[in-house]
Amino acid sequence: MDNRTPHSLDVPVKGWFEGGKGTFFADNILNGIPIKVRFQWTRIATATPRWEQAFSPDGGLTWESNWTMDFSRMEE
C-alpha cells in the first residue's frame, strides 16, 4: 500500500528462499496486458544484498529487469 493507490493492495506474491537466494512471483496487469512479475533477493548473506524486479509478457519464458536496489548493512 502506498500513496499512489492508498485504498488497494498489490497482488500477492508466492515464492521461497533457497540456496542463498529468494525468488517470488505474481500475476498482474500492466497497461491492460497480463504479465508475470518476478522479485529476487540475491547476495542475502553478504553486506550488500540486492533486490530485483522483472516483468514477463510471455508467461515467464523471458524476463526484463526494470528495477534493482542494492542495499548495504549498517555497522552497529
N, CA, C and O atoms as a Tripos MOL2 file, in Angstrom:
@<TRIPOS>MOLECULE
protein
  304   303    76     0     0
PROTEIN
NO_CHARGES

@<TRIPOS>ATOM
      1 N           0.8450   -1.1600    0.0000 N.3       1 MET1
      2 CA          0.0000    0.0000    0.0000 C.3       1 MET1
      3 C           0.8990    1.2330    0.0000 C.2       1 MET1
      4 O           1.8840    1.2990    0.7350 O.2       1 MET1
      5 N           0.5470    2.2000   -0.8290 N.am      2 ASP2
      6 CA          1.3120    3.4430   -0.8540 C.3       2 ASP2
      7 C           0.3990    4.5850   -1.2850 C.2       2 ASP2
      8 O          -0.7970    4.3820   -1.4980 O.2       2 ASP2
      9 N           0.9600    5.7820   -1.4130 N.am      3 ASN3
     10 CA          0.1540    6.9630   -1.7160 C.3       3 ASN3
     11 C          -0.4260    6.9640   -3.1320 C.2       3 ASN3
     12 O          -1.3950    7.6750   -3.3980 O.2       3 ASN3
     13 N           0.1580    6.1740   -4.0490 N.am      4 ARG4
     14 CA         -0.3710    6.1380   -5.4100 C.3       4 ARG4
     15 C          -1.7580    5.5030   -5.4450 C.2       4 ARG4
     16 O          -2.6370    5.9730   -6.1670 O.2       4 ARG4
     17 N          -1.9550    4.4580   -4.6830 N.am      5 THR5
     18 CA         -3.2510    3.7730   -4.5950 C.3       5 THR5
     19 C          -3.5230    3.4480   -3.1260 C.2       5 THR5
     20 O          -3.3730    2.2970   -2.7150 O.2       5 THR5
     21 N          -3.9160    4.4370   -2.3340 N.am      6 PRO6
     22 CA         -3.9920    4.2400   -0.8850 C.3       6 PRO6
     23 C          -5.1000    3.2970   -0.4160 C.2       6 PRO6
     24 O          -5.1400    2.9470    0.7640 O.2       6 PRO6
     25 N          -5.9950    2.8790   -1.3020 N.am      7 HIS7
     26 CA         -7.1000    2.0280   -0.8660 C.3       7 HIS7
     27 C          -7.0560    0.6380   -1.4720 C.2       7 HIS7
     28 O          -8.0460   -0.0920   -1.4230 O.2       7 HIS7
     29 N          -5.9080    0.2580   -2.0500 N.am      8 SER8
     30 CA         -5.8020   -1.0860   -2.6000 C.3       8 SER8
     31 C          -4.3990   -1.6390   -2.3540 C.2       8 SER8
     32 O          -3.4240   -0.8940   -2.2610 O.2       8 SER8
     33 N          -4.3280   -2.9470   -2.2530 N.am      9 LEU9
     34 CA         -3.0530   -3.6330   -2.0550 C.3       9 LEU9
     35 C          -2.5680   -4.2030   -3.3770 C.2       9 LEU9
     36 O          -3.3700   -4.4790   -4.2690 O.2       9 LEU9
     37 N          -1.2630   -4.3790   -3.5080 N.am     10 ASP10
     38 CA         -0.7160   -5.0480   -4.6790 C.3      10 ASP10
     39 C          -1.1450   -6.5100   -4.6680 C.2      10 ASP10
     40 O          -1.5970   -7.0280   -3.6480 O.2      10 ASP10
     41 N          -0.9990   -7.1620   -5.8060 N.am     11 VAL11
     42 CA         -1.3360   -8.5780   -5.8950 C.3      11 VAL11
     43 C          -0.3900   -9.3800   -4.9950 C.2      11 VAL11
     44 O           0.7530   -8.9730   -4.7830 O.2      11 VAL11
     45 N          -0.8560  -10.5110   -4.4670 N.am     12 PRO12
     46 CA          0.0140  -11.3140   -3.6010 C.3      12 PRO12
     47 C           1.1330  -11.9870   -4.4000 C.2      12 PRO12
     48 O           0.9720  -12.3070   -5.5770 O.2      12 PRO12
     49 N           2.2510  -12.1890   -3.7410 N.am     13 VAL13
     50 CA          3.3740  -12.8990   -4.3420 C.3      13 VAL13
     51 C           3.5590  -14.2280   -3.6270 C.2      13 VAL13
     52 O           3.2410  -14.3650   -2.4460 O.2      13 VAL13
     53 N           4.0810  -15.2080   -4.3660 N.am     14 LYS14
     54 CA          4.3800  -16.5230   -3.8030 C.3      14 LYS14
     55 C           5.8080  -16.8740   -4.1760 C.2      14 LYS14
     56 O           6.2390  -16.6240   -5.3020 O.2      14 LYS14
     57 N           6.5370  -17.4490   -3.2450 N.am     15 GLY15
     58 CA          7.9090  -17.8250   -3.5480 C.3      15 GLY15
     59 C           8.6050  -18.4300   -2.3650 C.2      15 GLY15
     60 O           7.9670  -18.9090   -1.4270 O.2      15 GLY15
     61 N           9.9470  -18.4080   -2.4110 N.am     16 TRP16
     62 CA         10.7310  -19.0910   -1.4030 C.3      16 TRP16
     63 C          12.1680  -18.5660   -1.3910 C.2      16 TRP16
     64 O          12.6260  -17.9250   -2.3360 O.2      16 TRP16
     65 N          12.8540  -18.8580   -0.2980 N.am     17 PHE17
     66 CA         14.2930  -18.6370   -0.1920 C.3      17 PHE17
     67 C          14.9510  -20.0020   -0.2470 C.2      17 PHE17
     68 O          14.5460  -20.9310    0.4510 O.2      17 PHE17
     69 N          15.9800  -20.1120   -1.0910 N.am     18 GLU18
     70 CA         16.6890  -21.3780   -1.2160 C.3      18 GLU18
     71 C          18.0730  -21.1100   -1.7900 C.2      18 GLU18
     72 O          18.2160  -20.3250   -2.7280 O.2      18 GLU18
     73 N          19.0850  -21.7540   -1.2360 N.am     19 GLY19
     74 CA         20.4330  -21.6190   -1.7670 C.3      19 GLY19
     75 C          20.9670  -20.2010   -1.7450 C.2      19 GLY19
     76 O          21.7260  -19.8130   -2.6330 O.2      19 GLY19
     77 N          20.5830  -19.4220   -0.7430 N.am     20 GLY20
     78 CA         21.0800  -18.0590   -0.6240 C.3      20 GLY20
     79 C          20.3940  -17.0410   -1.5100 C.2      20 GLY20
     80 O          20.8770  -15.9200   -1.6640 O.2      20 GLY20
     81 N          19.2380  -17.4370   -2.1110 N.am     21 LYS21
     82 CA         18.5090  -16.5210   -2.9830 C.3      21 LYS21
     83 C          17.0080  -16.6640   -2.7200 C.2      21 LYS21
     84 O          16.5170  -17.7650   -2.4740 O.2      21 LYS21
     85 N          16.2930  -15.5500   -2.7730 N.am     22 GLY22
     86 CA         14.8420  -15.5680   -2.6480 C.3      22 GLY22
     87 C          14.2090  -15.2240   -3.9790 C.2      22 GLY22
     88 O          14.5880  -14.2370   -4.6100 O.2      22 GLY22
     89 N          13.2370  -16.0340   -4.4200 N.am     23 THR23
     90 CA         12.5490  -15.7940   -5.6850 C.3      23 THR23
     91 C          11.0520  -15.8340   -5.4340 C.2      23 THR23
     92 O          10.5320  -16.7860   -4.8530 O.2      23 THR23
     93 N          10.3590  -14.7810   -5.8820 N.am     24 PHE24
     94 CA          8.9280  -14.6480   -5.6420 C.3      24 PHE24
     95 C           8.2430  -14.2230   -6.9390 C.2      24 PHE24
     96 O           8.8000  -13.4400   -7.7090 O.2      24 PHE24
     97 N           7.0280  -14.7410   -7.1830 N.am     25 PHE25
     98 CA          6.3010  -14.4830   -8.4250 C.3      25 PHE25
     99 C           4.9050  -13.9670   -8.1320 C.2      25 PHE25
    100 O           4.3340  -14.2260   -7.0730 O.2      25 PHE25
    101 N           4.3630  -13.2240   -9.1040 N.am     26 ALA26
    102 CA          2.9800  -12.7480   -9.0320 C.3      26 ALA26
    103 C           2.4410  -12.6090  -10.4480 C.2      26 ALA26
    104 O           3.2010  -12.4330  -11.4000 O.2      26 ALA26
    105 N           1.1230  -12.6910  -10.5750 N.am     27 ASP27
    106 CA          0.4410  -12.3830  -11.8260 C.3      27 ASP27
    107 C          -0.1780  -11.0100  -11.6730 C.2      27 ASP27
    108 O          -0.8040  -10.7160  -10.6540 O.2      27 ASP27
    109 N          -0.0060  -10.1600  -12.6870 N.am     28 ASN28
    110 CA         -0.5030   -8.7960  -12.5860 C.3      28 ASN28
    111 C          -0.9630   -8.3240  -13.9630 C.2      28 ASN28
    112 O          -0.8950   -9.0720  -14.9380 O.2      28 ASN28
    113 N          -1.4250   -7.1000  -14.0340 N.am     29 ILE29
    114 CA         -1.8500   -6.4670  -15.2790 C.3      29 ILE29
    115 C          -1.0340   -5.1870  -15.4390 C.2      29 ILE29
    116 O          -0.9280   -4.3960  -14.5030 O.2      29 ILE29
    117 N          -0.4560   -4.9830  -16.6310 N.am     30 LEU30
    118 CA          0.2940   -3.7670  -16.9300 C.3      30 LEU30
    119 C          -0.2470   -3.1820  -18.2300 C.2      30 LEU30
    120 O          -0.1490   -3.8000  -19.2900 O.2      30 LEU30
    121 N          -0.8150   -1.9890  -18.1350 N.am     31 ASN31
    122 CA         -1.4130   -1.3350  -19.3050 C.3      31 ASN31
    123 C          -2.4370   -2.2290  -19.9950 C.2      31 ASN31
    124 O          -2.5180   -2.2740  -21.2230 O.2      31 ASN31
    125 N          -3.2210   -2.9430  -19.1810 N.am     32 GLY32
    126 CA         -4.2760   -3.8070  -19.7080 C.3      32 GLY32
    127 C          -3.8040   -5.1590  -20.2100 C.2      32 GLY32
    128 O          -4.6130   -5.9330  -20.7220 O.2      32 GLY32
    129 N          -2.5130   -5.4710  -20.0790 N.am     33 ILE33
    130 CA         -1.9460   -6.7320  -20.5720 C.3      33 ILE33
    131 C          -1.5110   -7.5870  -19.3850 C.2      33 ILE33
    132 O          -0.7970   -7.1040  -18.5060 O.2      33 ILE33
    133 N          -1.9380   -8.8680  -19.3490 N.am     34 PRO34
    134 CA         -1.4790   -9.7490  -18.2660 C.3      34 PRO34
    135 C           0.0330   -9.9660  -18.3480 C.2      34 PRO34
    136 O           0.5790  -10.2060  -19.4240 O.2      34 PRO34
    137 N           0.6950   -9.8780  -17.1990 N.am     35 ILE35
    138 CA          2.1370  -10.1240  -17.1200 C.3      35 ILE35
    139 C           2.4430  -10.9580  -15.8870 C.2      35 ILE35
    140 O           1.6470  -11.0280  -14.9510 O.2      35 ILE35
    141 N           3.5880  -11.5760  -15.9030 N.am     36 LYS36
    142 CA          4.1360  -12.1970  -14.6980 C.3      36 LYS36
    143 C           5.1810  -11.2490  -14.1460 C.2      36 LYS36
    144 O           5.8890  -10.5730  -14.8920 O.2      36 LYS36
    145 N           5.2650  -11.2110  -12.8230 N.am     37 VAL37
    146 CA          6.2400  -10.3670  -12.1420 C.3      37 VAL37
    147 C           7.1240  -11.2800  -11.2990 C.2      37 VAL37
    148 O           6.6330  -12.1980  -10.6430 O.2      37 VAL37
    149 N           8.4300  -11.0210  -11.3220 N.am     38 ARG38
    150 CA          9.3780  -11.7920  -10.5120 C.3      38 ARG38
    151 C          10.1710  -10.8280   -9.6390 C.2      38 ARG38
    152 O          10.6630   -9.8010  -10.1080 O.2      38 ARG38
    153 N          10.2820  -11.1730   -8.3800 N.am     39 PHE39
    154 CA         11.1120  -10.4230   -7.4380 C.3      39 PHE39
    155 C          12.1980  -11.3670   -6.9450 C.2      39 PHE39
    156 O          11.9050  -12.4930   -6.5440 O.2      39 PHE39
    157 N          13.4460  -10.9200   -6.9720 N.am     40 GLN40
    158 CA         14.5360  -11.7570   -6.4940 C.3      40 GLN40
    159 C          15.3820  -11.0040   -5.4760 C.2      40 GLN40
    160 O          15.7140   -9.8320   -5.6540 O.2      40 GLN40
    161 N          15.7180  -11.7110   -4.4060 N.am     41 TRP41
    162 CA         16.7070  -11.2500   -3.4380 C.3      41 TRP41
    163 C          17.9540  -12.0870   -3.6620 C.2      41 TRP41
    164 O          17.8940  -13.3150   -3.6110 O.2      41 TRP41
    165 N          19.0930  -11.4310   -3.9130 N.am     42 THR42
    166 CA         20.3590  -12.1440   -4.0800 C.3      42 THR42
    167 C          21.3850  -11.5440   -3.1220 C.2      42 THR42
    168 O          21.1740  -10.4760   -2.5460 O.2      42 THR42
    169 N          22.4880  -12.2470   -2.9680 N.am     43 ARG43
    170 CA         23.5730  -11.8320   -2.0530 C.3      43 ARG43
    171 C          23.0450  -11.5910   -0.6400 C.2      43 ARG43
    172 O          23.5270  -10.6970    0.0560 O.2      43 ARG43
    173 N          22.0670  -12.3740   -0.2150 N.am     44 ILE44
    174 CA         21.4000  -12.0920    1.0610 C.3      44 ILE44
    175 C          22.2990  -12.3490    2.2700 C.2      44 ILE44
    176 O          22.0440  -11.8050    3.3440 O.2      44 ILE44
    177 N          23.3260  -13.1510    2.1220 N.am     45 ALA45
    178 CA         24.2240  -13.4270    3.2480 C.3      45 ALA45
    179 C          25.4330  -12.4910    3.2560 C.2      45 ALA45
    180 O          26.3640  -12.6920    4.0360 O.2      45 ALA45
    181 N          25.4270  -11.4740    2.3990 N.am     46 THR46
    182 CA         26.5510  -10.5500    2.3200 C.3      46 THR46
    183 C          26.1690   -9.2050    2.9420 C.2      46 THR46
    184 O          25.0400   -9.0080    3.3900 O.2      46 THR46
    185 N          27.1120   -8.3110    2.9580 N.am     47 ALA47
    186 CA         26.8460   -6.9600    3.4640 C.3      47 ALA47
    187 C          26.1530   -6.0860    2.4200 C.2      47 ALA47
    188 O          25.7880   -4.9470    2.7090 O.2      47 ALA47
    189 N          25.9700   -6.6220    1.1930 N.am     48 THR48
    190 CA         25.3610   -5.8350    0.1110 C.3      48 THR48
    191 C          24.2810   -6.6540   -0.6140 C.2      48 THR48
    192 O          24.4650   -7.0050   -1.7790 O.2      48 THR48
    193 N          23.1630   -6.9630    0.0510 N.am     49 PRO49
    194 CA         22.1010   -7.6980   -0.6370 C.3      49 PRO49
    195 C          21.4970   -6.8740   -1.7810 C.2      49 PRO49
    196 O          21.5670   -5.6450   -1.7840 O.2      49 PRO49
    197 N          20.9040   -7.5790   -2.7500 N.am     50 ARG50
    198 CA         20.2860   -6.9260   -3.9080 C.3      50 ARG50
    199 C          18.8560   -7.4430   -4.0810 C.2      50 ARG50
    200 O          18.5770   -8.6290   -3.9090 O.2      50 ARG50
    201 N          17.9620   -6.5130   -4.4250 N.am     51 TRP51
    202 CA         16.5690   -6.8220   -4.7690 C.3      51 TRP51
    203 C          16.3620   -6.4370   -6.2230 C.2      51 TRP51
    204 O          16.8280   -5.3860   -6.6640 O.2      51 TRP51
    205 N          15.6600   -7.2910   -6.9750 N.am     52 GLU52
    206 CA         15.4310   -7.0220   -8.4020 C.3      52 GLU52
    207 C          14.0020   -7.3670   -8.7850 C.2      52 GLU52
    208 O          13.4610   -8.3840   -8.3480 O.2      52 GLU52
    209 N          13.3950   -6.5200   -9.6000 N.am     53 GLN53
    210 CA         12.0590   -6.7660  -10.1400 C.3      53 GLN53
    211 C          12.1800   -6.9620  -11.6460 C.2      53 GLN53
    212 O          12.9180   -6.2400  -12.3160 O.2      53 GLN53
    213 N          11.4490   -7.9460  -12.1750 N.am     54 ALA54
    214 CA         11.4410   -8.1860  -13.6210 C.3      54 ALA54
    215 C          10.0220   -8.5280  -14.0640 C.2      54 ALA54
    216 O           9.2440   -9.1060  -13.3050 O.2      54 ALA54
    217 N           9.6950   -8.1610  -15.3060 N.am     55 PHE55
    218 CA          8.3830   -8.4450  -15.8930 C.3      55 PHE55
    219 C           8.5520   -9.4330  -17.0360 C.2      55 PHE55
    220 O           9.5690   -9.4330  -17.7290 O.2      55 PHE55
    221 N           7.5270  -10.2870  -17.2250 N.am     56 SER56
    222 CA          7.4960  -11.2110  -18.3500 C.3      56 SER56
    223 C           6.1420  -11.1210  -19.0340 C.2      56 SER56
    224 O           5.1170  -11.3990  -18.4130 O.2      56 SER56
    225 N           6.1230  -10.7350  -20.3130 N.am     57 PRO57
    226 CA          4.8560  -10.6810  -21.0370 C.3      57 PRO57
    227 C           4.4830  -12.0170  -21.6820 C.2      57 PRO57
    228 O           3.3980  -12.1490  -22.2490 O.2      57 PRO57
    229 N           5.3900  -13.0220  -21.5970 N.am     58 ASP58
    230 CA          5.1600  -14.2890  -22.2910 C.3      58 ASP58
    231 C           5.0890  -15.4840  -21.3420 C.2      58 ASP58
    232 O           5.5420  -16.5810  -21.6700 O.2      58 ASP58
    233 N           4.5150  -15.2550  -20.1660 N.am     59 GLY59
    234 CA          4.2970  -16.3530  -19.2220 C.3      59 GLY59
    235 C           5.5340  -16.8610  -18.5300 C.2      59 GLY59
    236 O           5.5260  -17.9740  -18.0040 O.2      59 GLY59
    237 N           6.5960  -16.0860  -18.5100 N.am     60 GLY60
    238 CA          7.8120  -16.4810  -17.8070 C.3      60 GLY60
    239 C           8.8910  -17.0640  -18.6980 C.2      60 GLY60
    240 O           9.9160  -17.5230  -18.1930 O.2      60 GLY60
    241 N           8.6910  -17.0610  -20.0160 N.am     61 LEU61
    242 CA          9.7370  -17.5510  -20.9150 C.3      61 LEU61
    243 C          10.9150  -16.5910  -20.9650 C.2      61 LEU61
    244 O          12.0690  -17.0180  -20.9750 O.2      61 LEU61
    245 N          10.6280  -15.3000  -20.9940 N.am     62 THR62
    246 CA         11.6830  -14.2800  -20.9730 C.3      62 THR62
    247 C          11.3420  -13.2590  -19.9010 C.2      62 THR62
    248 O          10.1750  -13.0580  -19.5640 O.2      62 THR62
    249 N          12.3850  -12.6120  -19.3640 N.am     63 TRP63
    250 CA         12.2150  -11.6330  -18.2930 C.3      63 TRP63
    251 C          12.9630  -10.3630  -18.6360 C.2      63 TRP63
    252 O          14.0700  -10.4040  -19.1730 O.2      63 TRP63
    253 N          12.3450   -9.2250  -18.3180 N.am     64 GLU64
    254 CA         13.0030   -7.9330  -18.4730 C.3      64 GLU64
    255 C          13.1160   -7.2820  -17.1000 C.2      64 GLU64
    256 O          12.1100   -6.8980  -16.5030 O.2      64 GLU64
    257 N          14.3390   -7.1610  -16.6070 N.am     65 SER65
    258 CA         14.5510   -6.4890  -15.3200 C.3      65 SER65
    259 C          14.3210   -4.9970  -15.5090 C.2      65 SER65
    260 O          14.8330   -4.3920  -16.4510 O.2      65 SER65
    261 N          13.5440   -4.4110  -14.6030 N.am     66 ASN66
    262 CA         13.2490   -2.9840  -14.7360 C.3      66 ASN66
    263 C          13.5040   -2.2000  -13.4570 C.2      66 ASN66
    264 O          13.2770   -0.9900  -13.4190 O.2      66 ASN66
    265 N          13.9740   -2.8730  -12.4110 N.am     67 TRP67
    266 CA         14.2470   -2.1590  -11.1740 C.3      67 TRP67
    267 C          15.1690   -3.0120  -10.3220 C.2      67 TRP67
    268 O          14.8730   -4.1800  -10.0660 O.2      67 TRP67
    269 N          16.2770   -2.4460   -9.8820 N.am     68 THR68
    270 CA         17.1530   -3.1130   -8.9220 C.3      68 THR68
    271 C          17.4590   -2.1490   -7.7900 C.2      68 THR68
    272 O          17.5320   -0.9360   -7.9890 O.2      68 THR68
    273 N          17.6350   -2.6980   -6.6210 N.am     69 MET69
    274 CA         18.0500   -1.9080   -5.4560 C.3      69 MET69
    275 C          19.1720   -2.6570   -4.7650 C.2      69 MET69
    276 O          19.0470   -3.8430   -4.4570 O.2      69 MET69
    277 N          20.2630   -1.9610   -4.5260 N.am     70 ASP70
    278 CA         21.3830   -2.5120   -3.7800 C.3      70 ASP70
    279 C          21.3570   -1.9110   -2.3810 C.2      70 ASP70
    280 O          21.2030   -0.7020   -2.2070 O.2      70 ASP70
    281 N          21.5080   -2.7720   -1.4020 N.am     71 PHE71
    282 CA         21.4640   -2.3500   -0.0030 C.3      71 PHE71
    283 C          22.8360   -2.5200    0.6200 C.2      71 PHE71
    284 O          23.6580   -3.2920    0.1280 O.2      71 PHE71
    285 N          23.0820   -1.8000    1.6990 N.am     72 SER72
    286 CA         24.2930   -2.0040    2.4700 C.3      72 SER72
    287 C          23.9220   -2.0400    3.9410 C.2      72 SER72
    288 O          23.1410   -1.2210    4.4240 O.2      72 SER72
    289 N          24.4910   -2.9920    4.6320 N.am     73 ARG73
    290 CA         24.1850   -3.1400    6.0510 C.3      73 ARG73
    291 C          24.9060   -2.0720    6.8550 C.2      73 ARG73
    292 O          26.0660   -1.7510    6.5990 O.2      73 ARG73
    293 N          24.1990   -1.5360    7.8220 N.am     74 MET74
    294 CA         24.8080   -0.5280    8.6900 C.3      74 MET74
    295 C          25.6700   -1.2140    9.7440 C.2      74 MET74
    296 O          25.3050   -2.2630   10.2760 O.2      74 MET74
    297 N          26.7880   -0.6220   10.0310 N.am     75 GLU75
    298 CA         27.6230   -1.1440   11.1060 C.3      75 GLU75
    299 C          26.9920   -0.7960   12.4410 C.2      75 GLU75
    300 O          26.4400    0.2890   12.6210 O.2      75 GLU75
    301 N          27.0820   -1.7250   13.3640 N.am     76 GLU76
    302 CA         26.4880   -1.4780   14.6910 C.3      76 GLU76
    303 C          27.4840   -0.8530   15.6150 C.2      76 GLU76
    304 O          27.1650   -0.5740   16.7710 O.2      76 GLU76
@<TRIPOS>BOND
     1     1     2 1
     2     2     3 1
     3     3     4 2
     4     3     5 am
     5     5     6 1
     6     6     7 1
     7     7     8 2
     8     7     9 am
     9     9    10 1
    10    10    11 1
    11    11    12 2
    12    11    13 am
    13    13    14 1
    14    14    15 1
    15    15    16 2
    16    15    17 am
    17    17    18 1
    18    18    19 1
    19    19    20 2
    20    19    21 am
    21    21    22 1
    22    22    23 1
    23    23    24 2
    24    23    25 am
    25    25    26 1
    26    26    27 1
    27    27    28 2
    28    27    29 am
    29    29    30 1
    30    30    31 1
    31    31    32 2
    32    31    33 am
    33    33    34 1
    34    34    35 1
    35    35    36 2
    36    35    37 am
    37    37    38 1
    38    38    39 1
    39    39    40 2
    40    39    41 am
    41    41    42 1
    42    42    43 1
    43    43    44 2
    44    43    45 am
    45    45    46 1
    46    46    47 1
    47    47    48 2
    48    47    49 am
    49    49    50 1
    50    50    51 1
    51    51    52 2
    52    51    53 am
    53    53    54 1
    54    54    55 1
    55    55    56 2
    56    55    57 am
    57    57    58 1
    58    58    59 1
    59    59    60 2
    60    59    61 am
    61    61    62 1
    62    62    63 1
    63    63    64 2
    64    63    65 am
    65    65    66 1
    66    66    67 1
    67    67    68 2
    68    67    69 am
    69    69    70 1
    70    70    71 1
    71    71    72 2
    72    71    73 am
    73    73    74 1
    74    74    75 1
    75    75    76 2
    76    75    77 am
    77    77    78 1
    78    78    79 1
    79    79    80 2
    80    79    81 am
    81    81    82 1
    82    82    83 1
    83    83    84 2
    84    83    85 am
    85    85    86 1
    86    86    87 1
    87    87    88 2
    88    87    89 am
    89    89    90 1
    90    90    91 1
    91    91    92 2
    92    91    93 am
    93    93    94 1
    94    94    95 1
    95    95    96 2
    96    95    97 am
    97    97    98 1
    98    98    99 1
    99    99   100 2
   100    99   101 am
   101   101   102 1
   102   102   103 1
   103   103   104 2
   104   103   105 am
   105   105   106 1
   106   106   107 1
   107   107   108 2
   108   107   109 am
   109   109   110 1
   110   110   111 1
   111   111   112 2
   112   111   113 am
   113   113   114 1
   114   114   115 1
   115   115   116 2
   116   115   117 am
   117   117   118 1
   118   118   119 1
   119   119   120 2
   120   119   121 am
   121   121   122 1
   122   122   123 1
   123   123   124 2
   124   123   125 am
   125   125   126 1
   126   126   127 1
   127   127   128 2
   128   127   129 am
   129   129   130 1
   130   130   131 1
   131   131   132 2
   132   131   133 am
   133   133   134 1
   134   134   135 1
   135   135   136 2
   136   135   137 am
   137   137   138 1
   138   138   139 1
   139   139   140 2
   140   139   141 am
   141   141   142 1
   142   142   143 1
   143   143   144 2
   144   143   145 am
   145   145   146 1
   146   146   147 1
   147   147   148 2
   148   147   149 am
   149   149   150 1
   150   150   151 1
   151   151   152 2
   152   151   153 am
   153   153   154 1
   154   154   155 1
   155   155   156 2
   156   155   157 am
   157   157   158 1
   158   158   159 1
   159   159   160 2
   160   159   161 am
   161   161   162 1
   162   162   163 1
   163   163   164 2
   164   163   165 am
   165   165   166 1
   166   166   167 1
   167   167   168 2
   168   167   169 am
   169   169   170 1
   170   170   171 1
   171   171   172 2
   172   171   173 am
   173   173   174 1
   174   174   175 1
   175   175   176 2
   176   175   177 am
   177   177   178 1
   178   178   179 1
   179   179   180 2
   180   179   181 am
   181   181   182 1
   182   182   183 1
   183   183   184 2
   184   183   185 am
   185   185   186 1
   186   186   187 1
   187   187   188 2
   188   187   189 am
   189   189   190 1
   190   190   191 1
   191   191   192 2
   192   191   193 am
   193   193   194 1
   194   194   195 1
   195   195   196 2
   196   195   197 am
   197   197   198 1
   198   198   199 1
   199   199   200 2
   200   199   201 am
   201   201   202 1
   202   202   203 1
   203   203   204 2
   204   203   205 am
   205   205   206 1
   206   206   207 1
   207   207   208 2
   208   207   209 am
   209   209   210 1
   210   210   211 1
   211   211   212 2
   212   211   213 am
   213   213   214 1
   214   214   215 1
   215   215   216 2
   216   215   217 am
   217   217   218 1
   218   218   219 1
   219   219   220 2
   220   219   221 am
   221   221   222 1
   222   222   223 1
   223   223   224 2
   224   223   225 am
   225   225   226 1
   226   226   227 1
   227   227   228 2
   228   227   229 am
   229   229   230 1
   230   230   231 1
   231   231   232 2
   232   231   233 am
   233   233   234 1
   234   234   235 1
   235   235   236 2
   236   235   237 am
   237   237   238 1
   238   238   239 1
   239   239   240 2
   240   239   241 am
   241   241   242 1
   242   242   243 1
   243   243   244 2
   244   243   245 am
   245   245   246 1
   246   246   247 1
   247   247   248 2
   248   247   249 am
   249   249   250 1
   250   250   251 1
   251   251   252 2
   252   251   253 am
   253   253   254 1
   254   254   255 1
   255   255   256 2
   256   255   257 am
   257   257   258 1
   258   258   259 1
   259   259   260 2
   260   259   261 am
   261   261   262 1
   262   262   263 1
   263   263   264 2
   264   263   265 am
   265   265   266 1
   266   266   267 1
   267   267   268 2
   268   267   269 am
   269   269   270 1
   270   270   271 1
   271   271   272 2
   272   271   273 am
   273   273   274 1
   274   274   275 1
   275   275   276 2
   276   275   277 am
   277   277   278 1
   278   278   279 1
   279   279   280 2
   280   279   281 am
   281   281   282 1
   282   282   283 1
   283   283   284 2
   284   283   285 am
   285   285   286 1
   286   286   287 1
   287   287   288 2
   288   287   289 am
   289   289   290 1
   290   290   291 1
   291   291   292 2
   292   291   293 am
   293   293   294 1
   294   294   295 1
   295   295   296 2
   296   295   297 am
   297   297   298 1
   298   298   299 1
   299   299   300 2
   300   299   301 am
   301   301   302 1
   302   302   303 1
   303   303   304 2
@<TRIPOS>SUBSTRUCTURE
     1 MET1         2 RESIDUE 1 A MET
     2 ASP2         6 RESIDUE 1 A ASP
     3 ASN3        10 RESIDUE 1 A ASN
     4 ARG4        14 RESIDUE 1 A ARG
     5 THR5        18 RESIDUE 1 A THR
     6 PRO6        22 RESIDUE 1 A PRO
     7 HIS7        26 RESIDUE 1 A HIS
     8 SER8        30 RESIDUE 1 A SER
     9 LEU9        34 RESIDUE 1 A LEU
    10 ASP10       38 RESIDUE 1 A ASP
    11 VAL11       42 RESIDUE 1 A VAL
    12 PRO12       46 RESIDUE 1 A PRO
    13 VAL13       50 RESIDUE 1 A VAL
    14 LYS14       54 RESIDUE 1 A LYS
    15 GLY15       58 RESIDUE 1 A GLY
    16 TRP16       62 RESIDUE 1 A TRP
    17 PHE17       66 RESIDUE 1 A PHE
    18 GLU18       70 RESIDUE 1 A GLU
    19 GLY19       74 RESIDUE 1 A GLY
    20 GLY20       78 RESIDUE 1 A GLY
    21 LYS21       82 RESIDUE 1 A LYS
    22 GLY22       86 RESIDUE 1 A GLY
    23 THR23       90 RESIDUE 1 A THR
    24 PHE24       94 RESIDUE 1 A PHE
    25 PHE25       98 RESIDUE 1 A PHE
    26 ALA26      102 RESIDUE 1 A ALA
    27 ASP27      106 RESIDUE 1 A ASP
    28 ASN28      110 RESIDUE 1 A ASN
    29 ILE29      114 RESIDUE 1 A ILE
    30 LEU30      118 RESIDUE 1 A LEU
    31 ASN31      122 RESIDUE 1 A ASN
    32 GLY32      126 RESIDUE 1 A GLY
    33 ILE33      130 RESIDUE 1 A ILE
    34 PRO34      134 RESIDUE 1 A PRO
    35 ILE35      138 RESIDUE 1 A ILE
    36 LYS36      142 RESIDUE 1 A LYS
    37 VAL37      146 RESIDUE 1 A VAL
    38 ARG38      150 RESIDUE 1 A ARG
    39 PHE39      154 RESIDUE 1 A PHE
    40 GLN40      158 RESIDUE 1 A GLN
    41 TRP41      162 RESIDUE 1 A TRP
    42 THR42      166 RESIDUE 1 A THR
    43 ARG43      170 RESIDUE 1 A ARG
    44 ILE44      174 RESIDUE 1 A ILE
    45 ALA45      178 RESIDUE 1 A ALA
    46 THR46      182 RESIDUE 1 A THR
    47 ALA47      186 RESIDUE 1 A ALA
    48 THR48      190 RESIDUE 1 A THR
    49 PRO49      194 RESIDUE 1 A PRO
    50 ARG50      198 RESIDUE 1 A ARG
    51 TRP51      202 RESIDUE 1 A TRP
    52 GLU52      206 RESIDUE 1 A GLU
    53 GLN53      210 RESIDUE 1 A GLN
    54 ALA54      214 RESIDUE 1 A ALA
    55 PHE55      218 RESIDUE 1 A PHE
    56 SER56      222 RESIDUE 1 A SER
    57 PRO57      226 RESIDUE 1 A PRO
    58 ASP58      230 RESIDUE 1 A ASP
    59 GLY59      234 RESIDUE 1 A GLY
    60 GLY60      238 RESIDUE 1 A GLY
    61 LEU61      242 RESIDUE 1 A LEU
    62 THR62      246 RESIDUE 1 A THR
    63 TRP63      250 RESIDUE 1 A TRP
    64 GLU64      254 RESIDUE 1 A GLU
    65 SER65      258 RESIDUE 1 A SER
    66 ASN66      262 RESIDUE 1 A ASN
    67 TRP67      266 RESIDUE 1 A TRP
    68 THR68      270 RESIDUE 1 A THR
    69 MET69      274 RESIDUE 1 A MET
    70 ASP70      278 RESIDUE 1 A ASP
    71 PHE71      282 RESIDUE 1 A PHE
    72 SER72      286 RESIDUE 1 A SER
    73 ARG73      290 RESIDUE 1 A ARG
    74 MET74      294 RESIDUE 1 A MET
    75 GLU75      298 RESIDUE 1 A GLU
    76 GLU76      302 RESIDUE 1 A GLU
